[in-house]
């Protein structure tokens, strides 16, 4: 029962794209995990890595929970991934940027699957 509900929930949204976007944010933010005082002292690359990582995690969650916004979240994830390549330690050593680009592309290209008709539904026989 629980597994079938999970599968149904997962199939109604761009799950793989959101997962890769979240993974890219985690990679970017975790590579610079250090105390805040040292982070501020280190410079803009460290602070921007945490900011880009946090924004990507939020975009991944928005992709999951509001699948109607998949075009916006997918394109923003791609732009943030490219921006992180320049501004934040090569975008998580390039791995975070690649995950953001692939996840953003999957989210952008996702299309909802039409639900199959109900078995007991009556058909319109008017001939029109």
Secondary structure, 3 states (H helix, E strand, C coil): CHHHHHHHHHHCCCHHHHHHHHHHHHHHHHCCCCCHHHHHHHCHHHHHHHHHHHHHHHHHHHHHHCHHHHHHHHHHHHHHHHHHHHHCHHHHHCHHHHHHHHHHHHHHHCCCCCCCCCCCCCCCCCCC
